């Protein structure tokens, strides 16, 4: 069979003459990087998709580029294992960081109601102590005013706290969505955008996960964030005697569900990012790079079963 009649496996005869033009053959000894077969005498062909010069191994059909790099020997295996270990640690750290960030932001929104109750407790306690001082009947234990940190950090006399009705401090606290100001609603919009970007980053990092299963990640990260938020809420409810900060007492009183709402909102934004992350990344790469240079990011297409963009053919 002549060189003009030969055809690269997997190509149609109609495109063989145009896309698979013959080049000089390999005259030296060169082992296949996959199976070790000697590629001496193999025909150099032009790859039809990007027009690159390649050699195809007749034993394992692996494609070898025309440009050869020196082998690293055992270090190639060691470095690949090291890179895999670093990637796994990075994924675990990013997962923990995402969960903690979600729980922390949820706690911040919950604190808006807690701080209001703490100020009410501190104000009432200061009035009580001022009345005690004016009457000259100050007890042995006095609260300490937090002049530099704000009233919510006043140390409250627990003997006084045992004599008051805690429900008087939480009676008119509005629900989460109704107490948000215009600036806080703007912050909610920024929160959705932030975690949408986080979800997009995770979509690319989890490229090995099929799109139909990737939403399970949002479920896992939500469960982790809820756990962290619950631990933070329980740890804030510990009392110390005989003096306790007003904000600690307020955290014991406020049964606010804003933290759970915020975590749910963050999870929804991450889910949107997980679904749209890869298509948006592919769209951005196609806008910034010419098709011939997209082969480096080809895994972004193959992970979803999409076809790689083809360069324009010369007429």
N, C-alpha and C positions, 0 to 999 in steps of 0.2 A: 504493500500500500504506500503510495507516495505521500509526501508532506502535505500536498494540496488536498488529499483525500482524508487525512486524519482529522479527528474532531474531538474536542474536549468533552469528557462525560458531563451530561446534564444540560448541554446546549442544543438548541434546535438546529437542523441543517440550514434553515433559511437565513440564520444569522451567523453561521460559521464563517463565511467568507469575509463579512464586514467586521464582526466583533472579535474573531479569533485568528487574526493574521499571524502567520508564522514568523518567528524571530530565530536567531542563531540558537543552537542547542548548547547545553552545559558541557564543557570539555574537561573540567576537573572533577575531582571526587568531592562530593558534598552530601552528607547524610541528611535524611529527612528529620526534622526536629521532633516529629511525633512518633514515628516507628523505627527510625534509623536506617531505612532503605537508602542505598546509594543512588542519588539522582543523576549520576553521570549519563550523558547522552539523552536526557529528557529534553523535549522541545520547550522553549520559552514561548509562552503565549501572552496575548493581551487580554486581561480580565474585562468582560463585557460591561460591567456596571460602571466602574470608575475609569476604565481604560488603563489600568496599571499592569506592568509586566510581572508575570508570575510563573511559577513552575508547579504542576500538580503531581503529587506522588502517585505512581501507578499502583502501589500496594494498599495505602490507606486513604487515598483521595484527598489528603490534607494539602492545603495551598501553602506554598513557600514563597515568600517575596524574593524578588531578584536581589535585593540588598541584604547582605548577611552580616550579623553582629556576632562578636565573639561569645562563646558559651561561658556561663558563670560556674558551671560544674555543680558541686554540692551546694554552693552558696545560693544558687537560684531557688532550690527547695527551701533552704533555711529562711531566705528573705521572704518567700511567698508565705511561709507559715507565720513569720513575724508580722507581715502585713495583715494576714487574716486575723491574728490575735488582736492587733491594734484596732482593726475595724470592729471586731466584736465588742471590745472594751468601749470604743467610741459610741457604738449603738446603745450599750447598756447605760453609759453615762448620759447620753442624750435623752434616753427614755426617763431616767430618774430626774434629770433637769426639767424636762417638760412637765412631768407630774408635779414636781415641787413648785414650779412656776404657776401652774394652773391653781393649785391649792393656795398658794400665797396671795394671788390676785383675788381669789374668792374670799379669803380672810379679810383683805383690805376693804372690800365692799361690805362685808358683814360688820366691820368695825365702825362704819358710819352710824349705825344704830346704837352700837355699844358705847361709843364715845358720848353720845347725847345723854344716855342714861347715866353714865359715869359723871358727867358734869352736874346733873340734877342731884345725884347722891352727894357729891362734894359740896355743892352749894348748900344743901340742907344741913350737912354736917358742920359746915363753917358757921352757919347761923346758930346752930345748937351750941357750938363751942363759944361763940361770941356772947350768947346769952348766959352761959355758965360762967364766963369770965366776969361779965358785968354784975352777976349776982354773987360772985365770990364763992361759988360752990363747985369749982373745977375739980373733977375726979383725979385719981392718981394717974390714969392713963389718958394721954391727950393725943389726938391726931396730929400729924405733921403736915404742914402745908407745903406742896411742891411748887414753890414760887417760880422755878426756872422751867419746869416741864409741862405746866398746865394743870388745871384743877383735876383732871381725870386721874392724875397720879398722886393725889392726896392720900395719905395714910389714914384710914378710917378707924375710929375706936369701935371695936366689936361689941363692947358693952352697950353703946348707943345703938348700934345696928340691930341688936336683939330686941329693942323696944319699938322699932318702926315697922310699918307695913310695906314690904318691898313692892307690892302691886301698885302703890301710888307713883312709883317712878317709871313704870312701863305702860301705863294705861292708855296713853294717846300716841304711842309710836306708830306711824303709818306703815303700811306694807312696803316691800322693797321697791316695786315698780312705781308706786305713787310718790315715793319720797325722793326720787332721782331728780336732780336739777338739770338745766339745759347743758351745763358743762359736763355733768356726769353722763348724760346721754351721749354726748360727743365722745366721752371716754369709752362707752360701750361700743360705739362704732369702730373706734381705734382698736378695741379688744378683738372684735370680729376680724378685722383686717390682719392684726398681728398673728392670731392663731390660724388664719387661713394661709398665711405665708409659712408658718410652722408645719402645717399639714402638707403643703406643697414640697417642702424640703424632705419630709418623711416619705412622701410618695416616691421621690427619686432615690432616697437611701434604701428603700425597700423594693427596689426594682425587680428582685427575684420573686416577689409575692404577686400572684395574679390579681388583677383588678377586682374580680368578684370576691376575693377574700381579704382585700386590704382594709376594708372597713372594720374588720375584727381588731385591728390595731387601735382604732379610736375607742372601741369598747374597753380594751385592756388599759389604755392610758387614763380613761375616765375612772375606772375602778381604782387604779393606783392613786389618782388625785383625790377621789372621795375618801380613800383610806388615810392619806396624809392630812386632809382637812379635818377628818374626824379625830385623829390623834392630836392635832393642834388645838381643836376645840376642847377636848377633854383635859389636856394639859393646862389650859388657861383657867380651868374651873377649880384649881386647887386653892385652898385657903391657908392663910398663915395667921396666927394669933400672937398677941392680942391686937396687932395692927394689920390691916389689909388695905391694899390700894383700891381706890374707888373703881378703877377700870376692871379689876379682877371680880369685884362684886357685881359689876354690871354684866360681865360675861356669864356669870351664873344666872342672872335674871333673864337676859334676852334670849328668847327661843326663836331666833330669826332664821328663816330658810333661804336668805339671799345667797349664802355661799353655795348651796346646792343649785340654785338657779344659774349662777355665774358659771359653775363647772359644766352644767348642761349646755350653756351657750358656747363655751369654749370648745366643748366636744363637737357641737354642730359645725363650728367654723373649721375645726381640724378635719372633719369628715369631708367638707366641701373641698378643702385643700388636697386631701388624699385622692379625690376623684379627678380634680382638674389639674393637679400638679404636673403630671407627665405630659398631657397634651399641650399645656401652656409652655412647658420647657421646650418641647419639640418645635412649637411655633416660634419661640424666641430664637432658637438656634437656626432655624431656616431663614429668619429675618436677618441674622447677623453674619452667617457663614454661607459661602457658595456650596452647592451640593457636593462637589469633589472633596471638600474638607469635612463633611459630616460623618465620614466613616469612623472617626475617633469616637463619636457619640452614638454609634450604631446600636448599642445595647438599649438605648432609650426607645428605639423602634421595635427591636426584636423582642423585648420583654413583654410587649403588648400584642405581639403578632402582627405589627404593622409593617408595610413595605418601606424600604429605605428610599428616600428621594433620589431620583436619577438625574445626572447632569444632562444638560441639553446637548443633543448630538449635532455635530458639524454637518452641514449640508455638503 
